[in-house]
Amino acid sequence: MKVMTLNFLTCAVKNCKSSNDSFPLHPKEAELAKDDIEINPQLLINVLPRIDWAALRTTSTELGFPTLPEQPPSPEDLQNDEALLKELHELLMETQMMEGKLVCGHCGHEYAVKNGVANFLLPSHLV
């Protein structure tokens, strides 16, 4: 599961639907893998407005990546700052969570991640 995907996932537990703490899910005991993918600046520029920047900063810190700037970079910033472009590319496009857990900050439910796939099936008492 690519780190970028974590930016679009929230807890599926019924009681968490109305809580802001259910997003983002927090990686725990994460085993990461890196794929070598050619940098596509235009793809990053197009994806960036769809990313919740605060959630990405949280996830990045929890996974041990360098702290991202407080504000998302503009398209011009990305085009002019090759180091930032590479850092975001590595985090969003190349890094995968292969094993571990995703934990809800509201209810504490843990979703297992195995072979890069998260199991979001809930026991019936949580649906």
C-alpha positions as CSV (number, residue, x, y, z in Angstrom):
1,M,0.0,0.0,0.0
2,K,1.6,3.3,-1.1
3,V,1.9,6.0,1.5
4,M,-0.2,8.2,-0.8
5,T,-3.1,5.8,-0.3
6,L,-3.0,6.3,3.5
7,N,-4.0,9.9,2.8
8,F,-7.4,8.8,1.5
9,L,-8.3,6.2,4.2
10,T,-10.4,6.7,7.3
11,C,-11.7,4.3,10.0
12,A,-14.7,2.3,8.9
13,V,-16.1,1.8,12.4
14,K,-19.7,3.3,12.6
15,N,-19.0,5.4,15.7
16,C,-15.9,7.0,14.0
17,K,-17.8,8.4,11.0
18,S,-18.4,11.8,12.8
19,S,-15.0,12.1,14.5
20,N,-12.1,14.0,13.1
21,D,-9.7,11.7,15.0
22,S,-10.5,8.8,12.7
23,F,-8.4,10.4,10.0
24,P,-5.6,9.8,9.2
25,L,-5.1,6.3,10.3
26,H,-1.8,6.0,12.1
27,P,0.8,3.4,10.9
28,K,2.1,1.1,13.7
29,E,4.9,-1.4,13.5
30,A,5.2,-0.5,9.8
31,E,7.6,-2.4,7.5
32,L,8.3,-0.3,4.5
33,A,9.5,-1.1,1.0
34,K,10.7,1.2,-1.7
35,D,10.1,0.9,-5.4
36,D,12.3,2.8,-7.8
37,I,9.9,4.8,-10.0
38,E,10.9,7.6,-12.4
39,I,10.0,11.0,-11.1
40,N,7.0,12.6,-12.9
41,P,6.8,16.2,-11.7
42,Q,3.5,16.9,-13.4
43,L,1.9,13.9,-11.7
44,L,2.9,15.3,-8.3
45,I,1.7,18.8,-9.2
46,N,-1.7,17.3,-10.2
47,V,-2.0,15.1,-7.1
48,L,-0.9,17.6,-4.5
49,P,-4.2,19.6,-4.4
50,R,-6.0,16.4,-3.6
51,I,-3.7,15.5,-0.6
52,D,-4.7,16.5,2.9
53,W,-1.4,18.1,3.8
54,A,-1.8,18.0,7.6
55,A,-2.5,14.3,7.4
56,L,0.5,13.7,5.1
57,R,2.7,15.6,7.6
58,T,1.5,13.4,10.4
59,T,2.0,10.2,8.4
60,S,5.4,11.3,7.2
61,T,6.6,12.0,10.8
62,E,5.1,8.7,12.1
63,L,7.0,6.7,9.4
64,G,10.3,8.4,10.2
65,F,10.6,10.7,7.2
66,P,11.9,14.2,7.4
67,T,9.4,16.8,8.6
68,L,7.5,18.3,5.7
69,P,6.9,22.1,5.5
70,E,3.8,23.4,7.3
71,Q,2.2,24.5,4.1
72,P,1.9,22.5,0.9
73,P,4.3,23.7,-1.8
74,S,2.9,25.5,-4.8
75,P,3.4,24.0,-8.3
76,E,6.1,26.7,-8.8
77,D,7.8,25.6,-5.6
78,L,8.0,22.0,-6.8
79,Q,9.3,23.0,-10.1
80,N,12.1,25.2,-8.5
81,D,13.0,22.9,-5.6
82,E,14.4,19.6,-6.9
83,A,15.1,18.4,-3.3
84,L,11.5,18.9,-2.2
85,L,10.2,17.3,-5.4
86,K,12.4,14.2,-4.8
87,E,11.4,14.0,-1.2
88,L,7.7,14.1,-2.0
89,H,8.1,11.6,-4.8
90,E,9.9,9.2,-2.6
91,L,7.3,9.5,0.2
92,L,4.1,9.4,-2.0
93,M,5.1,7.3,-5.0
94,E,8.0,5.0,-4.0
95,T,7.3,4.1,-0.4
96,Q,4.9,1.2,0.4
97,M,3.7,-0.1,3.7
98,M,4.1,-3.9,3.3
99,E,3.3,-5.1,6.9
100,G,2.0,-3.6,10.1
101,K,-1.1,-2.0,11.3
102,L,-3.2,1.1,10.7
103,V,-4.7,2.4,13.9
104,C,-7.7,4.7,14.3
105,G,-7.0,7.7,16.6
106,H,-10.6,7.8,17.8
107,C,-11.5,4.2,18.7
108,G,-8.1,2.5,18.6
109,H,-9.2,-0.2,16.1
110,E,-6.3,-1.8,14.3
111,Y,-6.4,-2.8,10.6
112,A,-3.8,-5.4,9.7
113,V,-1.6,-4.8,6.7
114,K,-0.2,-7.9,5.1
115,N,1.7,-8.1,1.8
116,G,0.9,-4.4,1.2
117,V,-2.9,-4.9,1.5
118,A,-4.9,-3.5,4.5
119,N,-7.8,-5.6,5.8
120,F,-10.8,-3.3,6.4
121,L,-13.3,-6.0,7.2
122,L,-14.9,-5.3,10.6
123,P,-16.3,-7.7,13.1
124,S,-20.1,-7.4,13.1
125,H,-20.3,-5.6,16.5
126,L,-18.3,-2.6,15.0
127,V,-20.4,-2.2,11.8
